[in-house]
Amino acid sequence: MKRVVLFGATGRVGKIFQSLTPPSTQLTLMGRKELRDIDRIEMDADAVVVCIGTTMKDAGSEEAFIAVDFDLVMKIATWAKQQNIPEFHILSSVNANPKTRGVYLRTKGHMEEEVTKIGFERLHIYRPSLYEDWKRRPIRWNELISIPLLKFVSGLTQKWTNLCPMNPHVLAQYIWDNISAPSKLHESSDIESIIRYNTITYRKKELKSLFMMLFCVIVFAMGYRQAVFMPMVSLNIAIAVVLVFTLGLIIGVILGLRKAKQEDKKALAIHFKKTKIGMRVLLWIELLAFIAGIVIAIGWSAHIGIFITVLSFILICFDTIFLMNIRRYLNYLNS
């Protein structure tokens, strides 16, 4: 039976982590009372998981934040080493860097460096992005904007993949899956690969989503033509390209359903890579249309510009969510 010690059981990830405890594992919770007297506690365990963390706003000051996210974590890590516990798991942050100017990321990066120096047999550092948890109370209103924005930005290029918001349930399960695994620094994109989808069910959702996207493109094209009141060769060509491109994706999905039934992971991975590239092209086109709508609204016609901007924004939101699902499923196929 594995023996795991958890610090931070009252936080978002900590609560979920303890609810996912396997039957063959003995989980010991360490609260504030134990932390005050941690130097006097002796423990025989296989692994320590630290889900402790705060924010600058919640801490109230830079000193209070560092006291939790660095000093307290180091105190726990030192204690774990003294107890000869071979394995240590700690939550950090995406883009943690000890040389950055920001206090939050600099503290996280400094913590990673110092924990690594302690010399655990197995060390796991997790770098999740912003947590996507709409059920959390109280609601953080800035996240209502930042979460959708990060989803969109992370879908534009592979370089920004790590910025995609992270589901805390996914992170908690991912930590359990890495208990007793070799040491590793886990980036946000690595953590997402734990998500599982039923192949055929997912592909049917993908097909439905593409039909909805095609409908939106047609409505956008008809409305734009009606608003301009004149035939435009360039507009006709652009509309035709987008429609043909979307229809090609739909046909690809229909053909892919047959492969899904055979569960040919290699063929599915190739298909999803092509689909992901196509969706990124569409996102860039829609982003350009969104910018063009703003320019038209300011310099030419407010009604036409607002119409283009609103429809482009709807398409961007829809395709961003769709691209996130494709990328997560592709991570699963490659895992």
C-alpha positions as CSV (number, residue, x, y, z in Angstrom):
1,M,0.0,0.0,0.0
2,K,1.3,3.4,-1.0
3,R,1.6,6.1,1.7
4,V,1.1,9.7,0.5
5,V,1.2,12.8,2.6
6,L,-0.9,15.8,1.4
7,F,-0.3,19.5,2.3
8,G,-3.0,22.0,1.2
9,A,-6.0,19.7,1.4
10,T,-8.4,22.7,1.7
11,G,-7.4,24.3,-1.6
12,R,-9.0,23.7,-5.0
13,V,-6.6,21.1,-6.2
14,G,-6.1,19.6,-2.7
15,K,-9.8,18.9,-2.2
16,I,-10.1,17.2,-5.6
17,F,-6.8,15.3,-5.0
18,Q,-8.0,13.7,-1.8
19,S,-11.4,12.8,-3.4
20,L,-9.5,10.8,-6.1
21,T,-7.5,8.7,-3.6
22,P,-7.1,5.1,-4.9
23,P,-8.3,2.3,-2.6
24,S,-4.8,0.9,-2.3
25,T,-3.4,4.2,-1.1
26,Q,-3.2,5.6,2.5
27,L,-3.5,9.4,2.3
28,T,-2.5,11.5,5.3
29,L,-3.7,15.1,5.5
30,M,-1.5,17.7,7.1
31,G,-3.3,20.9,8.1
32,R,-2.3,24.2,9.7
33,K,-1.9,22.7,13.1
34,E,0.5,20.1,11.9
35,L,2.5,22.7,9.9
36,R,3.1,24.7,13.1
37,D,4.7,21.7,14.8
38,I,6.1,20.0,11.7
39,D,9.6,19.8,13.1
40,R,8.3,17.5,15.8
41,I,6.4,15.2,13.5
42,E,7.9,11.9,12.4
43,M,6.4,10.3,9.3
44,D,7.1,7.2,7.3
45,A,5.7,7.8,3.8
46,D,6.4,7.1,0.1
47,A,5.6,10.5,-1.3
48,V,4.7,14.1,-0.3
49,V,2.3,16.2,-2.3
50,V,2.2,20.0,-1.7
51,C,-0.8,21.8,-3.1
52,I,-0.2,25.0,-1.0
53,G,-0.3,28.3,-2.8
54,T,-1.9,31.8,-2.7
55,T,-2.1,34.9,-4.8
56,M,-0.7,38.4,-4.2
57,K,-4.3,39.7,-3.7
58,D,-5.2,37.0,-1.2
59,A,-1.9,37.3,0.7
60,G,-2.2,41.1,1.0
61,S,1.5,41.9,0.5
62,E,4.6,40.7,-1.3
63,E,6.2,39.5,2.0
64,A,3.1,37.5,3.0
65,F,3.0,35.9,-0.5
66,I,6.6,34.8,-0.3
67,A,6.1,33.5,3.2
68,V,3.5,31.0,1.8
69,D,4.7,30.1,-1.7
70,F,8.4,30.0,-0.9
71,D,9.2,29.8,2.9
72,L,6.4,27.4,3.8
73,V,7.1,25.2,0.8
74,M,10.8,25.0,1.6
75,K,10.0,24.2,5.2
76,I,7.9,21.2,4.1
77,A,10.5,20.1,1.6
78,T,13.3,20.2,4.2
79,W,11.1,18.2,6.6
80,A,10.3,15.6,3.9
81,K,14.0,15.2,3.2
82,Q,14.8,14.8,6.9
83,Q,12.1,12.0,7.1
84,N,13.8,10.2,4.2
85,I,10.7,10.4,2.0
86,P,12.0,9.7,-1.5
87,E,9.4,11.5,-3.5
88,F,8.2,15.1,-3.6
89,H,5.4,16.7,-5.7
90,I,4.9,20.5,-5.8
91,L,2.7,22.9,-7.7
92,S,4.4,25.8,-9.4
93,S,3.2,28.0,-12.2
94,V,3.4,28.2,-16.0
95,N,6.4,30.4,-17.1
96,A,8.0,30.3,-13.6
97,N,11.4,31.9,-13.8
98,P,13.7,33.1,-11.0
99,K,15.1,35.9,-13.2
100,T,11.8,37.5,-14.2
101,R,10.6,40.8,-12.8
102,G,7.2,39.7,-11.6
103,V,7.1,38.7,-8.0
104,Y,4.7,35.8,-8.5
105,L,6.7,34.0,-11.3
106,R,10.1,34.9,-9.8
107,T,9.1,33.4,-6.4
108,K,7.8,30.2,-8.1
109,G,11.0,29.9,-10.2
110,H,13.2,30.5,-7.1
111,M,11.2,27.8,-5.2
112,E,11.7,25.3,-8.1
113,E,15.5,25.9,-7.9
114,E,15.8,25.5,-4.2
115,V,13.6,22.4,-4.0
116,T,15.6,20.8,-6.8
117,K,18.8,21.4,-4.7
118,I,17.5,19.3,-1.8
119,G,18.0,16.2,-3.8
120,F,14.9,14.0,-3.7
121,E,15.1,10.6,-5.4
122,R,12.0,11.6,-7.4
123,L,10.9,15.2,-7.8
124,H,7.8,16.3,-9.7
125,I,7.2,20.0,-10.4
126,Y,3.9,20.9,-12.0
127,R,3.5,24.1,-14.0
128,P,-0.2,24.6,-14.6
129,S,-1.7,27.6,-16.3
130,L,-4.6,29.6,-14.9
131,Y,-7.2,27.3,-13.3
132,E,-10.5,27.0,-15.2
133,D,-13.0,26.4,-12.5
134,W,-16.4,28.2,-13.0
135,K,-17.9,26.6,-9.8
136,R,-15.4,28.4,-7.5
137,R,-16.8,30.9,-5.1
138,P,-16.3,33.8,-4.8
139,I,-16.1,34.5,-8.5
140,R,-12.9,36.2,-9.7
141,W,-14.3,38.6,-12.3
142,N,-11.0,39.1,-14.0
143,E,-11.0,35.4,-14.9
144,L,-14.2,35.8,-16.8
145,I,-12.1,37.7,-19.3
146,S,-8.7,36.2,-18.9
147,I,-9.8,32.5,-19.3
148,P,-11.5,32.9,-22.7
149,L,-8.7,35.2,-23.9
150,L,-6.0,32.7,-22.9
151,K,-8.0,29.9,-24.7
152,F,-8.0,32.0,-27.8
153,V,-4.3,33.0,-27.6
154,S,-3.1,29.5,-26.9
155,G,-4.8,28.2,-30.0
156,L,-3.1,30.6,-32.4
157,T,0.3,29.0,-32.3
158,Q,2.1,26.0,-30.7
159,K,4.4,28.4,-28.9
160,W,1.6,29.6,-26.7
161,T,0.0,26.2,-25.9
162,N,1.1,26.3,-22.3
163,L,-1.1,29.3,-21.7
164,C,-4.3,27.3,-22.1
165,P,-6.3,27.4,-18.8
166,M,-6.1,24.2,-16.8
167,N,-9.0,22.2,-15.2
168,P,-8.1,21.5,-11.6
169,H,-9.7,18.0,-11.8
170,V,-7.3,17.1,-14.7
171,L,-4.3,18.3,-12.7
172,A,-5.3,16.4,-9.5
173,Q,-5.7,13.1,-11.5
174,Y,-2.4,13.8,-13.3
175,I,-0.6,14.1,-10.0
176,W,-2.0,10.7,-8.9
177,D,-0.9,9.1,-12.2
178,N,2.7,10.3,-11.6
179,I,3.1,8.9,-8.0
180,S,6.2,6.6,-8.1
181,A,7.1,7.9,-11.6
182,P,10.6,9.1,-12.5
183,S,11.4,12.8,-11.8
184,K,10.0,15.3,-14.3
185,L,9.1,18.9,-14.8
186,H,5.5,18.9,-16.0
187,E,4.5,21.8,-18.3
188,S,0.8,22.8,-18.8
189,S,0.6,21.1,-22.2
190,D,1.9,17.8,-20.7
191,I,-0.8,17.9,-18.0
192,E,-3.6,18.3,-20.5
193,S,-2.7,15.0,-22.1
194,I,-4.4,13.1,-19.3
195,I,-7.8,14.1,-20.6
196,R,-9.6,11.1,-22.1
197,Y,-12.3,11.2,-24.8
198,N,-14.4,8.4,-26.3
199,T,-13.2,8.4,-29.9
200,I,-16.5,7.9,-31.8
201,T,-18.5,10.2,-29.5
202,Y,-15.8,12.9,-29.8
203,R,-15.8,12.7,-33.6
204,K,-19.6,13.0,-33.8
205,K,-19.3,16.2,-31.7
206,E,-16.6,17.4,-34.0
207,L,-18.8,16.8,-37.0
208,K,-21.7,18.7,-35.4
209,S,-19.4,21.6,-34.5
210,L,-18.2,21.9,-38.1
211,F,-21.7,22.0,-39.4
212,M,-22.5,24.8,-37.0
213,M,-19.4,26.6,-38.1
214,L,-20.4,26.2,-41.8
215,F,-23.8,27.6,-41.0
216,C,-22.2,30.6,-39.3
217,V,-19.9,31.2,-42.2
218,I,-22.9,31.2,-44.7
219,V,-24.9,33.6,-42.5
220,F,-21.8,35.8,-42.2
221,A,-21.3,35.8,-46.0
222,M,-25.0,36.5,-46.8
223,G,-25.2,39.3,-44.3
224,Y,-22.0,40.9,-45.5
225,R,-23.1,40.8,-49.1
226,Q,-26.5,42.3,-48.2
227,A,-24.9,45.0,-46.1
228,V,-22.4,46.1,-48.9
229,F,-25.1,46.1,-51.6
230,M,-22.6,45.5,-54.4
231,P,-20.8,42.5,-56.0
232,M,-17.2,42.3,-54.9
233,V,-14.9,39.8,-56.6
234,S,-12.4,39.7,-53.7
235,L,-15.3,39.1,-51.3
236,N,-16.7,36.3,-53.4
237,I,-13.3,34.7,-53.6
238,A,-12.7,34.9,-49.8
239,I,-16.2,33.5,-49.1
240,A,-15.6,30.6,-51.6
241,V,-12.2,29.8,-50.0
242,V,-13.6,29.7,-46.5
243,L,-16.6,27.6,-47.5
244,V,-14.5,25.1,-49.5
245,F,-12.0,24.9,-46.6
246,T,-14.8,24.2,-44.1
247,L,-16.5,21.6,-46.3
248,G,-13.1,19.9,-46.7
249,L,-12.8,19.7,-42.9
250,I,-16.3,18.2,-42.7
251,I,-15.6,15.6,-45.3
252,G,-12.4,14.7,-43.4
253,V,-14.3,14.2,-40.2
254,I,-16.9,12.0,-41.9
255,L,-14.1,9.8,-43.4
256,G,-12.4,9.8,-40.0
257,L,-15.4,8.3,-38.3
258,R,-14.7,5.0,-40.1
259,K,-11.2,5.1,-38.8
260,A,-12.4,5.9,-35.3
261,K,-14.4,2.7,-35.2
262,Q,-11.3,0.7,-36.0
263,E,-9.4,2.8,-33.3
264,D,-6.5,3.3,-35.5
265,K,-4.6,5.8,-33.3
266,K,-1.9,6.5,-35.8
267,A,-4.3,7.4,-38.5
268,L,-6.4,9.4,-36.1
269,A,-3.4,11.4,-34.9
270,I,-2.5,12.3,-38.5
271,H,-6.0,13.4,-39.2
272,F,-6.3,15.5,-36.1
273,K,-2.9,17.2,-36.8
274,K,-4.3,18.3,-40.2
275,T,-7.5,19.5,-38.6
276,K,-5.7,21.5,-36.0
277,I,-3.6,23.3,-38.6
278,G,-6.8,24.0,-40.6
279,M,-8.5,25.4,-37.5
280,R,-5.6,27.7,-36.7
281,V,-5.7,29.1,-40.3
282,L,-9.5,29.8,-39.8
283,L,-8.7,31.5,-36.5
284,W,-6.3,33.9,-38.1
285,I,-8.7,34.6,-40.9
286,E,-11.5,35.4,-38.3
287,L,-9.1,37.5,-36.3
288,L,-8.3,39.6,-39.4
289,A,-12.0,39.9,-40.1
290,F,-12.6,41.1,-36.5
291,I,-9.9,43.8,-36.9
292,A,-11.2,44.8,-40.3
293,G,-14.7,45.2,-38.8
294,I,-13.4,47.6,-36.2
295,V,-11.6,49.6,-38.9
296,I,-14.7,49.8,-41.0
297,A,-16.9,50.8,-38.1
298,I,-14.5,53.7,-37.3
299,G,-13.7,54.9,-40.8
300,W,-16.6,54.0,-43.0
301,S,-19.9,52.6,-41.8
302,A,-20.7,51.9,-38.2
303,H,-23.5,49.4,-39.0
304,I,-21.5,47.3,-41.4
305,G,-18.4,47.4,-39.1
306,I,-20.3,46.3,-36.0
307,F,-22.0,43.5,-38.0
308,I,-18.7,42.1,-39.2
309,T,-17.1,42.5,-35.8
310,V,-19.8,40.7,-33.9
311,L,-20.0,37.8,-36.3
312,S,-16.3,37.5,-36.4
313,F,-16.2,37.4,-32.6
314,I,-18.8,34.7,-32.4
315,L,-16.8,32.6,-34.9
316,I,-13.6,33.2,-32.9
317,C,-15.2,32.0,-29.7
318,F,-16.7,28.9,-31.3
319,D,-13.6,27.8,-33.1
320,T,-11.3,28.5,-30.1
321,I,-13.3,26.0,-28.0
322,F,-13.3,23.5,-30.9
323,L,-9.5,23.8,-31.3
324,M,-9.0,23.2,-27.6
325,N,-10.9,19.9,-27.8
326,I,-8.9,18.9,-30.9
327,R,-5.6,19.6,-29.2
328,R,-6.5,17.8,-26.0
329,Y,-7.6,14.7,-27.9
330,L,-4.5,14.8,-30.0
331,N,-2.4,14.9,-26.8
332,Y,-4.3,11.8,-25.6
333,L,-3.6,10.0,-28.9
334,N,0.1,10.8,-28.6
335,S,0.4,9.8,-24.9
